[in-house]
Amino acid sequence: MIVLGWLWTGWLTYDPLESVRVHSLSYVGPVAESLFFFMTSDTRDPFGIALVAGTVAGAAAVAVARGGFRLRSAGARDGLGRALFGALLMGAGGAMAMGCTIGQGLSGVSTLGVNALLATLAIVLGAVWALRWLETGSLLFGLALHRRAKIGAAQP
């Protein structure tokens, strides 16, 4: 898919009279562009809009075909609030990193760009840290930080 994205935006949509930004898969920018498209009908980036629409339509088609399609609501009382807050954090993180895990990790690394390699390294380290935090409940990888007792002091 990454190669097809580069091919589509770089060769198949080539126009010698108009500069076209060559890019491949990413979701942070195209979701914003899709929302902008629904508000204004402006199609600056048809690849990104088609990617978002195709992902949603494809997921829905597979769910319907397998009999697993159903509308759900947040189970817990504060589930919707947590989901919206998580979505806000994901969007803000993707915007600050100038791409999501797909954009930086797959499309960006395929260009061997230094910024994409650093962003991917930070994504992996952040994921490892978050998993360790969930497993151990400690922000410092389970390391116990205790004060050392002074030599000769009474131990409790």
Secondary structure by P-SEA (a helix, b strand, c coil): caaaaaaaaccccccccbbbbbbccccaaaaaaaaaaaaccccccaaaaaaaaaaaaaaaaaaaaaccbbbbcccccaaaaaaaaaaaaaaaaaaaaccccccccccccccccaaaaaaaaaaaaaaaaaaaaaaccccccccccccccccccccc
